[in-house]
Amino acid sequence: MRVAVIGVGQGKFGRRDDANLRELAFEATKAALDDCGQTINDVDATFTGIASDHFAQQLQPGALMSDYLGVQPGPNYRVEAACATGSAALRTALMAIKSGMHELVLVIGVEKMCEVDTNTAVGYIGRGGDVQWESPFGTTFPGNYAMIAQAHMARYKTTKEDLARVAVKNHFYGAKNPYAQFQKEITLEKALNAPMISSPLGLFDCSPLTDGAAAAILTSEERARNLTDTPIWIDASSVATDTMSLLDRKTLTELPASQEAARIAYAQAKTRPKDIDIACVHDCFTIAEIVAYEDLGFCSPGSGKDFIEEAYIGGRLPVNVDGGLKAKGHPLGATGLGMLKELTMQLRGEAEAGRQANGAEIGLMHNVGGTGHYCFMHILRR
Amino acid sequence: MGLSFGMHNFISQSKAKRFIEALQEERIETTRCIKCDRTFFPPRADCPHCYDNGVQWFEVKSREGVLKTFTTVMVAPQEFVDHSPYCVGIIELPEGISIMGWIKGTENGLQVGDSFKIVIERRANGPMIYLEKQ
């Protein structure tokens, strides 16, 4: 049975001092329901993606969603997979429809990261690593990806300028996206001269702390045919897992979970990397986008730096033309569903002027949790 | 409460606490599965392959290895703000084990592949691992 995305929505990503966790979720849910002309009463089940209870200072946030979104007394399942939480919720919802247990579902991803101060938030995210053996050394997520960057630079001669070029590209498109956290272009010089966060990653190599939500309405093929003329089909859904600790990795220049998830997804959708028309990849840090090009087979290992110019619209494969996590923002639980919203708009031909990929038919979304603890991938087709 | 590991310990109890106790005596010990002989580092009390109850402790003799990667953390977690910036590195020992520690000095001039040695610092509340360029 095929499953369709019939509605998508999001609120503005960014530092949202005007709204809390529940209110952010409501904005996205209302937008997704309006997008497909459904009401919350049409929803059989809700799947809530929230990565951490710590940021919003709210335990059992799933129950809060049931309450504030008007889901009660219907079922609501809370799902978590670090930064890939949104895609994990999407896949769980997909399984529920395919099983026949639910027919029309709401998937909501939300995170309120700016309720706590920056150092506290950095500490919480760092504890997404191995708390027993790594956190005692003050490791952080920028630090972990910085170590991946350092290894990649040493092995493949990737440079800090290459990293900065990813940031320049993603800010170029973020400037065209009214939902993005940073709607401003940056120069290579500005990126290279920014303060260091964790060497060699500077401020513009890192995705920000973000408040935000994104949502989608999914349904079965039969129901979708009755409800919309523009269904977007989920042709593949895959997931792979890998070690928690970087100390257990044989290599630091690739993410084996991404490679495995890609292998499964391409086989399911009967596609090859060159068939993909548009992609959202997990650029939590600039180095992560370069590694993703390589892991997903867009280019050969080590040549990611040569693919950056191909990732603009007009190049071989537009990547992160919504600004990516880098410029659009990275509200952990919402990120995967933000990608789903972006690709749905792109495949419908409804993206904003200046960042619509021409005639895109097949879209790929790649959402990594932790430093490759999880990778979820989906391939969409119009 | 036993010994504290590293600069700030978050986990107080573990079946693998012998690693920290040995480190405080300047020995590096870790575990291997008695059944399949796989080596674990950091140590595990359980083998995820065999699901057998037997792991045995052994001493890792090497103190020198090769720098795999490093970073200087400028924006630190709350518990580490007073220490930053600090340089975290991973070195690989001849046994194939990767070990994390703080690199002594700054990252200036460091390159992946450099030779390093492990320096264990015994403090009153527990051991800390440093890495020093040879």
Interface residues (C-beta under 8 A of the other chain):
Chain A: T118 N119 T120 V122 G123 G126 R127 D130 V131 Q132 W133 E134 S135 P136 F137 G138 T139 T140 P142 G143 A146 M147 I148 Q150 A151 A154 R155 P195 M196 I197 S198 S199 P200 L201 S245 L246 L247 D248 L252
Chain B: F5 G6 M7 H8 N9 F10 I11 S14 F41 P42 K68 T69 F70 T71 T72 V73 M74 V75 A76 P77 Q78 E79 F80 V81 H83 S84 Y86 V88 I90 S98 I99 M100 G101 W102 E107 Q111 V112 G113 I129
